[in-house]
Amino acid sequence: MPDVRTRVHTVALSDGTVDVSWAAATDVGRRREVNQDAVLAEFPLFVVADGMGGHIGGEIASTSAVDRLRPVAESGTVTPKLLEKALGRAVKDIAAHPEATDDGTGTTVTGVYFDAAAADPHWVTLNIGDSRVYLVRGGEIVQVTTDHSVVQELIAAGRLSPEEAENHPYGNVITRAVGPSDGVKPDYVRLDLVDGDRFVICSDGLTKELTDYGIQHFLGEHADPGEAVDAMMQAALENGGRDNISVIVVDVALTGHSSPDAD
C-alpha cells in the first residue's frame, strides 16, 4: 500500500484560524475480491461508504453515494438538506442498475462535516449504517455515532453484551442503509470546535480488526494523519483483513480561537 498523503486546509474565523489536516485510504483487504467501500475526503466533508449487495451491487451503491456527495463538498457549504438531497439522488442512481442490484443492495454513509457558516463554527457527524465516527479528545476515545445494526439494537435492549456482539451471527446485518428505501435520513450529532480534536471515520473492516483502544494507540503513536491512517491500515491487514477497510483521520488545530473547554 502506498504512503498516504496528508492534506491541510486553513479556515479564517472571526477570532483566529482553524487548520484542518486529514488523510484517507481504502483497501480491499485480504479476503474479498472487490472493494465495495468508497471514501470522500474533501474539506469540509469527510465520508466513508460501505456498500453491500451482490458481487458488484455494493460497489455501485457506495460509489453512487460518494459521487453524489462530492459536489456538496466541492461547494464548500454542507447542510443536512443538501446531504439528504444528494443521498436521494444516489438512491435513484442505485435503482438505475437493476442488472447489478437486488433488494439487499445499499450502502452505509458515515462521516463529519465542518460548518464554518454558523455563528459558532462547529462539526457535525452524520450516520446511516454501521460505519463509525470516533472522536479522541482530552486523551479519551469516544464512538460518536450509534450503529444501525441488529446487534446494536440487541445491546441497547440488554439482550446482548458488546463482547457477545463481536461474534454474533447477525453481526453484519444493518437496519438502515442508503439504497433499499427512498427516505433515508442520517442521524446527526453536533460537536463543538475544540483544539486538538482527532476524528476517525471508518468502515467496519477496520473495527473488526482493531479495538477502540487499538485505534487510540495508533493515533497516539502517530501525530501525522497520513502516518496514523497507514499504521491502522497495516495493522488491520496484519490482523486478518477480513473485509474491505476504509479509514479517514481528521485533525483540528486552532490558533487564537477561544474554544470550549475540552473536558
Helices and strands as residue ranges (DSSP letters): E 7-13, E 16-27, E 37-42, E 45-52, H 57-75, H 80-95, E 106-107, E 109-115, E 122-128, E 132-137, E 140-143, H 150-156, H 162-165, E 187-192, E 198-202, H 204-207, H 212-221, H 225-238, E 245-255
